[in-house]
Amino acid sequence: MASRHQSLNEDLNCPLCLEIFTDPVTLDCGHSFCRSCIACTQSWEKKERNACPECRTVFSKRTMRCNWVLARMVQKVRQLNLAPKETERRLYCEEHQEELKLFCETDKKLMCVVCRDAREHRHHSFKPIVEAVQIYKDEMNSSLASLTQRKTAALEAEVKQKQKISQVKEQVDSQQNHITAEFAKMHQSLTDREQCVIRELRQREEEILQPMKKSLGEIQGKLASIQQKIAELQKQMETDALTFLQVKR
């Protein structure tokens, strides 16, 4: 039902302003326009040989007939609320004070129907604003889809890279623990070797010192004997002459 209403509205749109007809008039070629739209076109107002903006048929006389049938249809559509809402924000041309209803694809600007017929825009390409908006929205949706795919790929790459970084850290930590354990073993081995060498050294020391200590003991024993004899002799020498001779004898 909505599509039928939309199709009906499109059939009742003026080819110039692209809005539902207001005071529709028909030219000799059969094409209909809003009276204000056809009156404002330069080709109709300022030239003796006027042409239809739709089919470019040239007329020698300026003839516009009110299309009562079309006007009644428009009135009924308006009463049935099938016409587009007119409460939307509208923009107007600063130069011609006409509503901006066209988009110039060449200049990438919004224009009114009077701008479209100007000499500088004669060979330019125009589209209705709604159609131009839809085209650019489609392009933006395509770009958005592409960016979404790139974002997804980037997120996947980020996850993979984080996993790789985590794996490298785990490998380094594992290798560090292994190195620490190996060096601890080496330290223990060196400590054990150190203790063994020290014990061997002490054992060798004892083997060397034992005979030397024995010899020292013998020397010290002889020395004590000699000192004892010296003391006895000194004692004898300190006695009186009679006693000394008696002991000596």
C-alpha positions as CSV (number, residue, x, y, z in Angstrom):
1,M,0.0,0.0,0.0
2,A,2.8,2.4,0.9
3,S,4.5,1.7,-2.5
4,R,1.3,2.5,-4.3
5,H,1.0,5.8,-2.5
6,Q,4.7,6.6,-3.2
7,S,4.2,5.8,-6.9
8,L,1.1,8.1,-7.0
9,N,3.0,10.9,-5.3
10,E,5.8,10.6,-7.9
11,D,3.3,10.8,-10.7
12,L,1.9,14.0,-9.2
13,N,5.4,15.6,-8.8
14,C,6.3,18.6,-10.9
15,P,9.4,17.8,-13.1
16,L,10.9,21.1,-12.2
17,C,10.5,21.5,-8.5
18,L,10.1,17.7,-7.9
19,E,7.3,18.5,-5.4
20,I,3.6,17.8,-5.7
21,F,1.9,20.1,-8.2
22,T,0.7,23.5,-7.2
23,D,-1.7,25.1,-9.6
24,P,-0.7,22.7,-12.4
25,V,-0.7,23.9,-16.0
26,T,-0.2,22.0,-19.3
27,L,1.8,23.0,-22.3
28,D,0.9,22.2,-25.9
29,C,3.2,19.2,-25.9
30,G,1.2,17.7,-23.0
31,H,3.7,18.0,-20.2
32,S,2.5,19.6,-17.0
33,F,4.3,21.9,-14.5
34,C,3.5,24.1,-11.6
35,R,2.4,27.5,-12.9
36,S,5.1,29.3,-10.7
37,C,7.8,26.8,-11.9
38,I,7.2,27.3,-15.6
39,A,6.8,31.0,-15.2
40,C,10.2,31.3,-13.4
41,T,12.2,29.5,-16.0
42,Q,14.4,31.7,-18.1
43,S,13.7,29.8,-21.3
44,W,10.0,30.5,-20.9
45,E,10.1,34.1,-19.6
46,K,12.9,35.8,-21.6
47,K,12.8,34.1,-25.0
48,E,10.4,34.6,-27.9
49,R,10.6,31.0,-28.9
50,N,9.8,29.1,-25.7
51,A,10.7,25.4,-25.2
52,C,9.3,22.7,-22.9
53,P,11.7,22.1,-20.1
54,E,10.8,18.4,-20.2
55,C,10.9,17.4,-23.9
56,R,12.5,20.6,-25.4
57,T,9.7,21.1,-27.8
58,V,9.8,24.7,-29.1
59,F,6.6,26.8,-29.2
60,S,6.1,29.9,-31.1
61,K,3.5,31.1,-28.6
62,R,3.4,31.1,-24.9
63,T,0.4,28.9,-24.1
64,M,-0.4,27.4,-20.7
65,R,-3.7,25.7,-20.0
66,C,-4.8,25.0,-16.4
67,N,-5.0,21.2,-15.9
68,W,-8.2,20.9,-13.8
69,V,-8.1,17.1,-13.7
70,L,-4.6,17.1,-12.4
71,A,-5.5,19.9,-9.9
72,R,-8.4,17.9,-8.5
73,M,-6.2,14.8,-8.2
74,V,-3.6,16.8,-6.3
75,Q,-6.3,18.2,-4.0
76,K,-7.7,14.7,-3.2
77,V,-4.1,13.5,-2.5
78,R,-3.5,16.4,-0.2
79,Q,-6.8,15.7,1.6
80,L,-5.9,12.0,2.0
81,N,-2.5,13.0,3.5
82,L,-0.7,11.0,0.8
83,A,1.4,14.0,-0.2
84,P,4.9,14.4,1.2
85,K,5.1,16.2,4.5
86,E,5.7,19.9,4.2
87,T,7.0,20.4,7.7
88,E,10.6,19.5,6.8
89,R,13.3,22.1,6.9
90,R,13.6,23.9,3.6
91,L,16.5,25.8,2.1
92,Y,16.2,28.6,-0.3
93,C,18.6,30.0,-3.0
94,E,20.2,33.2,-1.9
95,E,20.2,34.5,-5.5
96,H,16.7,33.6,-6.7
97,Q,14.9,33.0,-3.4
98,E,13.7,29.7,-4.8
99,E,13.7,26.5,-2.8
100,L,16.8,24.4,-3.2
101,K,15.6,21.1,-4.7
102,L,18.4,20.0,-7.0
103,F,22.0,18.8,-6.5
104,C,24.5,19.8,-9.1
105,E,26.9,16.8,-9.5
106,T,29.3,18.9,-11.5
107,D,29.7,21.6,-8.9
108,K,28.7,19.5,-5.9
109,K,26.2,22.2,-4.8
110,L,22.6,22.6,-3.9
111,M,20.7,24.6,-6.5
112,C,17.2,25.8,-7.4
113,V,15.4,25.2,-10.6
114,V,16.3,28.7,-11.8
115,C,20.0,28.0,-11.2
116,R,19.7,24.8,-13.3
117,D,18.6,26.7,-16.4
118,A,21.4,29.3,-16.0
119,R,24.0,29.4,-18.8
120,E,26.9,28.5,-16.5
121,H,25.1,25.3,-15.5
122,R,23.6,24.4,-18.9
123,H,25.7,21.3,-19.5
124,H,25.9,20.2,-15.9
125,S,24.4,17.0,-14.4
126,F,21.6,17.4,-11.8
127,K,19.8,15.1,-9.5
128,P,16.9,15.5,-7.1
129,I,18.2,16.1,-3.6
130,V,16.6,12.9,-2.2
131,E,18.2,10.9,-5.0
132,A,21.6,12.5,-4.5
133,V,21.4,11.9,-0.8
134,Q,20.5,8.3,-1.3
135,I,23.5,7.9,-3.7
136,Y,25.9,9.4,-1.3
137,K,24.4,7.4,1.6
138,D,24.9,4.3,-0.5
139,E,28.5,5.3,-1.1
140,M,29.0,6.0,2.6
141,N,27.4,2.7,3.5
142,S,29.8,1.0,1.2
143,S,32.7,2.8,2.8
144,L,31.3,2.0,6.2
145,A,31.1,-1.6,5.3
146,S,34.7,-1.5,4.0
147,L,35.9,0.2,7.2
148,T,34.0,-2.2,9.3
149,Q,35.8,-5.1,7.6
150,R,39.1,-3.3,8.0
151,K,38.3,-2.8,11.7
152,T,37.4,-6.4,12.1
153,A,40.7,-7.4,10.4
154,A,42.6,-5.0,12.6
155,L,41.0,-6.3,15.7
156,E,41.9,-9.9,14.7
157,A,45.5,-8.8,13.9
158,E,45.6,-7.0,17.3
159,V,44.5,-10.2,19.1
160,K,47.0,-12.3,17.2
161,Q,49.8,-9.9,17.9
162,K,49.0,-9.8,21.6
163,Q,49.0,-13.6,21.6
164,K,52.4,-13.6,19.9
165,I,53.7,-11.1,22.5
166,S,52.3,-13.2,25.3
167,Q,53.9,-16.3,23.8
168,V,57.3,-14.6,23.5
169,K,57.1,-13.4,27.1
170,E,56.2,-16.9,28.3
171,Q,59.1,-18.4,26.3
172,V,61.5,-15.8,27.7
173,D,60.3,-16.4,31.3
174,S,60.6,-20.2,30.8
175,Q,64.1,-19.7,29.4
176,Q,65.0,-17.4,32.3
177,N,63.8,-20.0,34.9
178,H,65.8,-22.7,33.1
179,I,69.0,-20.5,33.0
180,T,68.5,-19.6,36.7
181,A,68.1,-23.3,37.5
182,E,71.2,-24.3,35.4
183,F,73.4,-21.6,37.0
184,A,72.1,-22.7,40.4
185,K,73.3,-26.2,39.6
186,M,76.6,-24.8,38.4
187,H,77.0,-22.8,41.6
188,Q,76.2,-25.8,43.7
189,S,78.7,-27.9,41.7
190,L,81.3,-25.2,42.1
191,T,80.6,-24.9,45.8
192,D,80.9,-28.7,46.2
193,R,84.1,-28.7,44.2
194,E,85.4,-25.8,46.4
195,Q,84.7,-27.7,49.6
196,C,86.4,-30.8,48.1
197,V,89.5,-28.9,47.1
198,I,89.7,-27.3,50.6
199,R,89.4,-30.6,52.3
200,E,92.1,-32.1,50.1
201,L,94.3,-29.0,50.9
202,R,93.7,-29.5,54.6
203,Q,94.5,-33.2,54.4
204,R,97.7,-32.4,52.5
205,E,98.5,-29.8,55.1
206,E,98.0,-32.4,57.9
207,E,100.2,-34.9,56.1
208,I,103.0,-32.4,55.8
209,L,102.7,-30.9,59.3
210,Q,102.5,-34.2,61.2
211,P,106.2,-35.2,60.8
212,M,107.2,-31.6,61.3
213,K,105.3,-31.4,64.5
214,K,106.8,-34.7,65.7
215,S,110.3,-33.4,64.9
216,L,109.4,-30.1,66.7
217,G,108.4,-32.1,69.8
218,E,111.7,-34.0,69.8
219,I,113.6,-30.7,69.4
220,Q,111.6,-29.1,72.2
221,G,112.3,-32.2,74.4
222,K,116.1,-31.9,73.8
223,L,115.9,-28.2,74.5
224,A,114.2,-28.8,77.8
225,S,116.8,-31.4,78.8
226,I,119.6,-29.0,77.9
227,Q,118.0,-26.1,79.8
228,Q,117.6,-28.4,82.8
229,K,121.3,-29.3,82.8
230,I,122.3,-25.6,82.3
231,A,120.2,-24.8,85.4
232,E,121.8,-27.5,87.4
233,L,125.3,-26.3,86.4
234,Q,124.4,-22.7,87.2
235,K,123.1,-23.8,90.6
236,Q,126.3,-25.7,91.3
237,M,128.4,-22.8,90.4
238,E,126.6,-20.6,92.8
239,T,127.6,-22.8,95.9
240,D,130.7,-22.1,98.1
241,A,134.1,-23.5,97.0
242,L,134.1,-26.5,99.4
243,T,130.6,-27.6,98.5
244,F,131.4,-27.0,94.8
245,L,134.5,-29.2,94.9
246,Q,132.7,-31.9,96.7
247,V,129.9,-31.9,94.2
248,K,132.3,-31.7,91.3
249,R,134.4,-34.5,92.6
